[in-house]
Amino acid sequence: MRQTIEYAEHAAERHGRKIIFAITTNGSLLTDSIVDLFIEKNIVPVLSFDGMFEFQRYRIGNSRRRYEDLLAKIRLVVGQMNRNVHFRVTVVPGPRKLIDENLDFLFSFGAYQVFIHGCP
C-alpha cells in the first residue's frame, strides 16, 4: 500500500498536482502500522461497518466474538485518527426501528460522517 501511495504522489507531483487518498476497508485487517500510514499520508479511512451487532451480523454471521474483534480494530483506527473517520453503512431488510439507535452508536463511536446505502 505504501509503495502504491508514494508512486501516485510522485506521479501527481510531476503534473503539479496533489492526490488525496481515501481507503475503504471493513477494518478486519487493520493494524497499528496501517493506521500510522493513514496518519502519515493524511489518508481518510472509510470503514464499511454497519454499526450495532443487529446490523453487522448479516456480514459476519452470529459470532459475537468476531463482532467484538472487529469493534476492537475499529476503536483502534478511530482513536488514533482523532475521530476523522467515515463510516459506510448498508441498510438491509431488518430492524429499521433501530436506525436512530444505530446512528447514535456510530456517532458516539467517533464517526465523522456516515454514508448510508440502501439494499433492495
N, C-alpha and C positions, 0 to 999 in steps of 0.2 A: 504494500500500500504506500509506504514511504517513497519508494523509487518512482512509482507512477505519479504521485503528487509532485515530487521535485522535478520530474521530467516536464510535466504540464506547466509548472511555474516558470521554468526556463524557456519553454516554447512561447508562453504568453509574454515574457519579458522581451523576447526578440521582436515581438509585434507591438511593443509599447503598451501592453495590456496587463491586467491583473485578473487572476482567477479566484473566485470564491467557491469553496468546496462545501457540499452538504453530503453526508453519507447516511443512507437509510439502513438500519440494522434491526434485527429482532432482539439484540442485546445478548444473545446466548454465548457469543464468543468474545465478548468484551473483556479486556484485561487492563491492568494499570498502564502498561506501555502503550496500548492503543488509545486510551483516554489521554495520556501525555501527548501523543501525536496530535489528537484533536485540539488540545490546548495550544501546542506549539505552532501549528499551522492554521489556527483560527477556523477549524472545521466545525460546521454546525451539525450536530448529530440529530437525526430524525429517528426516533425509536418507534418501531412498529410494535406497539404494545397497547392492548385494548383495555387495560386497567384492572378492575376488580376480577377476582377469580371467576365469577359468574360469566364475565365477558371473555376472558382469556382462555378458558378451558376448551373451547371448540378448536383451538390451535394445538394445545398441549395435552389434551385429554383430562382425565380427572385426577391427575397426580398433583397433590398439594406440595409435595417435595420439589417437583420440577418448577412449580409456580414460585415457591419460596426462593429457590436458587436463582430464578430469573429476576425476582424482586431485588435480591442482593446485588446482582450485576447492574441493574438499573439504578439502584441507590448509589452505587459507585460512580457511574457517569454523571448523574445529576449532582451529586455532592462535589465532585471535582470540577465540573463545568460551571460552577457558580449559578446553577439553575438555568443556564442558557441552553435548554434542551427542548426540542419539539417532539410531540407525540403524534403518531398517525394511528387513528382508531378506526377500525372497521366495525360498523354496527350490523349485526346479523340478526336473523329472526330469533327472538327470545325475550328476555326480561327487560323490555323497553322502559318499564316503570322505574328501573334502576339507573337510567341515564343521568339524571341530576346527581344522584349519589356517586356515580362513577366519575362524573366531571369534577365533583368536589374532591374525590380521591386523587385524581390526576393532578389537579392544581395544587393540592396540599403536598403532593409528592415532589413538586417543583417544576411542573410543566410550564414552559414559557408560552407555548402556543399548542393548541390541539387541532389537528385536521381530522374531521370526521368524514368517513366514506361509508356509503350505504352499500348493502349487498342485497340483491333481489331474493 
